[in-house]
Amino acid sequence: MYSNTKKPSRPSNLKQNWLQGPISDKTLEPGHGRPIYCMSIQGETLVTGSGDHGLRVYNLSSGQHMRELFAKKYGHKEWVTTCAHLPDGRLLSGAMDSQLCLWEARSVKCDHILSHGGSISKVMCDDQGVGVSASYDCTMLIWDLNSKNEAMRLAGPHKAAVLDFAWHNSLLVSGDKNGVVAFWDINEGQPFKIFKEHGGAISQVVLSSDGSNNMIITAGITDGLMCIHDMRSNKLIFKQQIHSGAINAIKVNDHGQIITGSADKSLKIFDIASGFKHAGTMKCTDAVFCMETFDDITIAGSGDGSILAYDNNTQECLYGYGVMQQGCIRLMQKTDDLTRLVVAGDDPCPVVLYYI
């Protein structure tokens, strides 16, 4: 949501192909030495980060491996857990070694940024060269990535690892391992709301605004609980245990629906206009670890290494497609033109599914 960019033109048969399944796939090689834990797509560039301490850069158009972001003097010393592109092609990555690496756009060189005291859980970057990092040291840091300086440290309400956050303009919402959620105005550097509705660790934080609905959505790992706050009033407007397992994925689609995916082997649909009424359940073959949406189609990545596509209107499973050989699908992201779906997880190689 939050996008004012012009949507690229789409082939006329694109939705039909998403309804029927990929027409081909390609495994991108060489792969990593271990599972893939993060990825970022910018245009035709894909970057993946792995438990082998390295990141790999691929060109999605050609399928060619461009370079590995790991060298004797540059890179991480532990599992790479998160990465995000800047508009100029630079990449910010974080790892279990507590380091941030700011990689140059076209080389295997980076600046090592050492300000956190624990594993990095997530990074985000905006169009102005500002970055945010969250860590197991219970803090978040705001960065000026153009000067490579720390601009602000957000600390106080979290006494446990910050696991996820969402950020738009001056609003940042963070959730930690103890179930504490904090709303921040990053211009002030202070939380203006702190709550603990969840009974355990926070798995998902989502901000969604379409002009009429402005929501802050949080979900739990151990309690299967989803909470929704109104972004304007900051008041809690929905709280319910919706799954019997961890909620690993949340998407808000263009049809006014919230879709959740869980370790309890199900996807659920909630209608925003009717006060978040439960509108359907879609059964999966294994735990859902990640999810994408296209129009009224939901694609789930599961623990058995397959993707499953569903029609949100009928809750019918349209097709399954085996992707991973060694375990679960942890990550998936569609390209901006919606012609491809990139999938990664326990296999050492990412896979591109083509829909045109």
N, C-alpha and C positions, 0 to 999 in steps of 0.2 A: 504494500500500500504506500503511501508517501512518495509516489513517483510522478513527476511532471514531464518526464522525458517522452519523446515521441516514440510510439511503438513501431517496430520494424514491420514491413509488409510481410504477409504470411501467404504461403501457397494455398490455393482454394481447397485442396484435399487434405490439409494438415489435420483438422480435427478428426476426420474419418480415419486417418492412419493412427491417431492416438487411441481411437476407439477399438481398432483392430489389433494393434500391437506393432512393435518395431519391425521395419522391413529388413534391417541388417544390424550387425554390431561389429565393433572393432576393439580389440584389447591393445592398449597403448604400452609399448615396450621400449627400452628395458624398464622393468618395474623396480620397486623397492625391495629391500631384504626382509622387511617385516610388514605387518598390517598398516593400512593408511588411516590416519585419524583426523585429517583436516584437508580441505581443498578450497581453492578460490578460482573463479573464472572471471576473466576480463576480456571481452571481445572474443578473439579466437585463441587466447592464451589460458591454459589450465596449469595450475600449480597444485601439487599434492604434497602433504607432509606426513611423515611416517615414524614408526617406532625404531627405524634404523638410524635416526638422528638427522636425516637429510630431507631436503625438498627436491622435487623434480618438476621441470618445466616442459610442457608439451604444447605443440601447435595443434589445435583441434581441426583445422582445415585439412592439413596434410597427415595428421596422426604422428608427426615426427617428434622425437625427443630432442629438445633444444639444449638443455644443460641440467646438471645437478648442482643444487645450492648447498654445497658442502666442500670444504677445502681445509688444508692444514691450519691456516690462519683464520678461517672464517666459518661460522656456522655453529650449530648447537652440539652439545655434548650429551644430550638425553633425548627422549621421545619428543617429537614435534607435535604439539597438541592443537595449534590454532594458527591461522594465517589469513591475511586480508590484503587486497590490492589497494594502492593509491591511484588516483586518476592519471598520474604521469608514468605509470608502469612499475614504480617501486613496489616492494612487497614488505609488509611487516609480519614477522612470525614470532611465535612464543613457544616455549617448551618446558619440560619438567626440570630443566637446569636453572630455572628462574630468570633466564635471559630473554630479552627481546632482541631480534636481529632485524635491522632495516636494510634490505637488500637493494642494490642498484638495479636499474631496469633491465640492463643488457649484459650483465657480467656476474661473475661469481665472487662478488665482494659485498661486504656489509659493514655497517656500524653496529657494534655490540653495545646494548643499552642495559646497564645493570642497576636497577633501582628497586626491584621487588626482592622479597626475602623468601619466596616460595614458588612452587610451580605456577606457570601461567595457564589459566583456564580458557581465556577468550581475549581476542583483540578485535577492534573495529576501527575503520578509518572513514573520514568524510572527504568531500570534494575540496576542502580548504587546507588539507594537510594536517588536520587534527586527528589524533589517535587516542583510543581509550584501551587500557589493558586491565584485566582483572586477574587476581591471584589467590593462591591458597594462603598467602600471608594476611588475608582478611581485608585487603585494600584494593582500590582501583586508582589508576594514575591517568591523568590527562596529559597528552604530549603535544608539543609543537614539533611535528616531524620535519618541518623545513629547517628549523634551527637545531633539531635533535635534542631539545631540552625538555625537562619535566616542567609542565605548567601548573599542575595542581595535584594534590594527593587527597583522595576521598577516603576518609577513615572515620571510625567511631561506632556505627551501629552494628557492624558485622564482627562477631567474635569467633567466627568459623570461616572456612574457605568460601570465597565468592565463586559460585559455580556457573552462573549465567547472568547476563545483563542485556538490556535493549536500550537503544539510544537514538533520539531524534532531536535536533536543534539543542535546546538547553535542558530538555528532560532526559534523565537517565534513571532507569529502574533496575535494581540489582537484587539478586537472591542468593542466599548462602546455604551451607550444608546443614545448618540448624533450623532452617525454615523461615528465617527472618528476611523480609523484603523491605527495601528502602527506596523511596522516591527522592531524587536529587534534582536541584537546580544547579547545573554545573557552572553557571555564572557566579553563583554565590559560594559554591563548594560545601554546602551544608544540606543534609536531608531535611525535607519538609514534611515527610510522613514516614513512619516506621510501623510495620505491623507483622504479626506472626499468626496468620490464619492456618498455615500448613503445619502438619504434624511431623514433618521430616524435611529432608533436603529438597531444594528447589531444582527442578529439572529443566523448566522452560520459562522464559520471560519474553512476551510478545507485545509490541505496541502496534495498534491498528487504528487507522483513521481514514474514513472515506468521505468525510464532510458532514455526514449525519450521525455516524457512530464513531465514537472516540474511546477506545478501550485499552486498558492495561490488563493483560492476561498472564496469570502465573499458574504453574502446575507443579505437582509434587512427584518425587520419586517413590517414596514409601507409602504415601496415603492415597494415591490416585485422585487427588483433589484438584479441582480447577476453581480458581477465584478470578473474578472480573471486577475491575474498578472503572468507574467513569473517569476519563482523563480530565474532564473539565472541573468536576466537583471533587475528584479524588475519593469519592464514596464507593464502598463495596456494594455492587449491584447483583452479584451472583456468587454463590459458594455452594459447591456440591461435590461429593465423591462420585465421579463418573466412571472410573475404572477400578478394577481390583488389583491392578499392577501399576508399575511405573508408567507415567505419561512421558513418552520419549519424543513426541513430535506434535506440533500444533500449526495449523495453517488457517488463514481466513481467506476465502475465495471471493470472486466477483459476484457471486449470487447471494451474498449476505449470510454465509454459513461459516461456522467454526468447525473445523474437522480435527479430531484428536486421534493419535495413534499410540498404542500401549503395549507393554510387555504381556498383557493378558490376552494377546492374540486377537485384538479387535481394533476397528476404527469406529468412531462415533461422530455423528453429525448433529450440530445444534443450530437452530434457526435464530438469528439475531433479532429479527423484527417481532417475533412472538415471545420475546423475553427469554431467549436462550432455551426454548423448548427442545427436548430431545427429538430429533427428526429421523433417526435411523441408525442401525448398527450394521457394520460389515465385518464378517468373520474372516480371519486370516489363518494361514497354515502354521504360522509361528509368530513369535514376538515381533512387533513392529518397532524398528529402530529409527527410521527416517521416512520422509514423505514429501511428495510434490503434488501440485494441483495444476490442472489445465482446464479452464472452462468448468464444466460440471463433472470432470473426471478426476479421481484421486489415484495416485500411484504410491504404493507402500513398499518400502524395502524391509525385508524380513530376516529373521535369524537363520533361516535355512538357505540363504543365499539367492533367493528369487525375488523378483518384483511381482506385485499383484496389482492389477488395474481394476477400478470399480466405477460403475455408473452411480453417481450420488443420488439420482432420482429414484432408481429402483433398488439400490444397494446390491445389485448383481455384480459378481466378479466377471469381468469381461475376458480376461486372459491372465495367465501366469507366464513368466519368462525367467528361466534359470540364468544367473549371471556369475555368482561367486562359486568357486570350487572348494574353498577351504573354510568357509564359515559365513558370518553374517554380513549383510549390507549395512554399513554404518552411515553412509553419506550419499546424497543424490542431489543434483541440481540441473535444472533445465537451462539451455542456452537462451539468450535474449530473443532470438528469432524463433524459438520454440520448435526447432527442427531436430534437436538432439537432447538426450538425457544422459548426463555423465554420472556414473555409479562407481562407488569405491567402498572398500571395507577390509575384510580379513585377507583377501587375496593381495599379493604385492603389486598388482597392476590395476590401474583404473580401466573402466570399460565405457565406451561410448555407444549408446543405442541410437540408431537413426530412424527418424519418423518421416523422412522424405528422401 
